[in-house]
């Protein structure tokens, strides 16, 4: 099977939806408790397209293996050069090295868009995700205790960030 990392198309949305809802049901990667429908993922896709933000998928003959994207970190003008990303891998593909490949491609897209910082918000017990981000150059910048809940327990949040350029002053 040949692996490809490419921009997502509307045809990829059912695969993205399945990965997203699996994360809702079975992981702490998404702190939502209610699964979404295809219309929800279509609206998310359309919003990313309108903003000019990428959605990348890893695909092979079996379909979508994982996806990654970024969006605005905060909805204020002063944060326009900072984005927050997400990366999700299909359950049967986790631990096979897809996340670093997807993230490397996404980081390059963020740099190409002129972004300055990429933020990750990770459930503090997700050691694998924290290690992945450290390997990609992200640094822990903060931890917040008990700011979320899922599966009947409090969740802590670890913030990590990657500086995407070395500009001493903002470009815009």
C-alpha positions in Angstrom: 0.0 0.0 0.0 1.3 3.4 -0.9 1.0 6.2 1.7 0.3 9.7 0.5 0.0 12.9 2.5 -2.1 15.5 0.6 -4.7 18.2 1.1 -8.0 16.8 2.1 -11.0 16.9 -0.3 -14.7 16.6 0.5 -14.4 12.9 -0.4 -12.2 12.4 2.6 -14.8 13.7 5.1 -16.4 10.3 5.9 -12.9 9.0 6.9 -12.2 12.1 8.9 -15.6 11.8 10.6 -14.9 8.2 11.6 -11.5 9.1 13.1 -12.9 12.2 14.9 -15.9 10.3 16.4 -13.6 7.4 17.5 -11.5 10.0 19.4 -14.7 11.4 20.9 -15.9 7.9 22.1 -12.5 6.4 23.1 -9.8 8.9 23.9 -9.0 12.1 25.8 -7.6 13.7 22.6 -10.9 15.5 22.1 -12.8 16.7 25.1 -16.2 16.6 23.4 -18.5 13.8 24.6 -21.0 13.9 21.8 -20.2 12.5 18.3 -20.7 14.8 15.3 -22.3 14.2 11.9 -21.0 14.6 8.4 -22.7 18.1 8.2 -20.5 19.2 11.1 -17.3 18.0 9.5 -18.4 19.6 6.2 -18.9 23.0 8.0 -15.5 22.6 9.7 -13.9 21.8 6.3 -15.6 24.8 4.6 -14.5 27.1 7.4 -10.9 26.0 7.1 -11.1 26.4 3.3 -12.5 29.9 3.7 -9.7 30.9 6.1 -7.1 29.5 3.8 -6.0 27.0 6.4 -4.9 23.5 5.4 -6.4 20.1 6.2 -3.9 17.4 5.4 -4.7 13.7 5.2 -2.6 10.6 5.2 -4.2 8.1 2.9 -3.6 4.7 1.4 -5.7 2.1 -0.3 -7.8 1.6 2.8 -8.8 5.3 3.1 -7.9 8.1 5.5 -5.3 6.9 8.0 -5.1 10.3 9.8 -5.5 14.0 9.4 -4.1 17.3 10.8 -5.1 20.9 10.5 -4.7 24.2 12.2 -6.9 27.2 12.9 -6.8 30.5 14.7 -5.6 30.2 18.3 -7.7 33.1 19.6 -10.2 35.2 17.6 -8.5 38.5 18.2 -6.3 40.4 15.7 -3.3 40.5 18.0 -3.1 36.7 17.8 -3.4 36.4 14.0 0.1 35.0 13.6 -0.5 32.2 16.1 -2.4 29.0 15.3 -3.5 25.9 17.2 -3.3 22.6 15.5 -4.8 19.1 15.9 -3.6 15.7 14.6 -5.6 12.5 14.8 -4.7 9.0 13.6 -7.0 6.2 12.9 -7.1 3.7 15.8 -5.5 0.8 13.8 -2.7 3.1 12.5 -1.5 4.6 15.8 2.2 4.1 16.7 3.3 3.6 13.1 4.9 7.0 12.6 2.1 8.8 10.7 1.6 11.6 13.2 5.2 13.0 12.9 4.9 12.9 9.1 1.6 14.7 9.1 2.9 17.2 11.7 6.0 18.0 9.7 3.9 18.7 6.6 1.5 20.9 8.6 4.4 22.8 10.2 5.7 23.6 6.7 2.3 24.8 5.7 2.1 27.1 8.7 5.5 28.6 7.9 4.4 29.1 4.3 1.3 30.9 5.5 3.6 33.3 7.5 2.5 32.1 10.9 4.9 32.8 13.8 3.8 30.3 16.6 2.0 27.0 16.6 0.2 26.0 19.8 -0.6 22.5 21.0 -3.2 21.8 23.8 -2.7 18.3 25.0 -4.3 16.3 27.8 -1.5 16.1 30.4 -1.6 12.4 30.7 -1.0 11.9 27.0 2.7 11.1 27.3 3.0 9.9 23.7 1.6 13.1 22.2 3.8 15.2 24.5 6.9 13.2 23.4 5.9 13.6 19.8 5.7 17.4 20.1 9.0 17.6 22.0 10.7 15.7 19.1 9.2 18.2 16.7 10.7 21.1 18.7 7.7 22.1 20.8 8.3 23.2 24.3 6.0 23.0 27.3 4.8 26.5 28.1 2.1 25.9 30.7 0.0 23.4 32.5 -3.5 24.0 33.8 -5.0 21.6 36.4 -8.6 20.3 36.2 -9.8 22.6 33.4 -11.8 19.9 31.6 -13.7 16.7 32.3 -14.5 13.6 30.4 -15.2 10.0 31.3 -16.2 11.1 34.8 -12.9 12.6 35.7 -11.0 15.9 35.8 -8.5 16.6 33.0 -5.4 18.6 33.1 -4.2 20.5 30.0 -0.6 21.0 28.9 0.2 23.8 26.5 3.1 23.5 24.1 4.3 25.8 21.4 6.7 25.9 18.5 8.2 29.1 17.2 8.0 28.9 13.4 10.4 31.7 12.5 13.1 33.9 14.0 11.6 37.2 13.1 12.4 39.8 15.8 9.4 42.0 14.9 6.0 41.0 13.5 5.7 41.2 9.7 2.3 42.9 9.7 
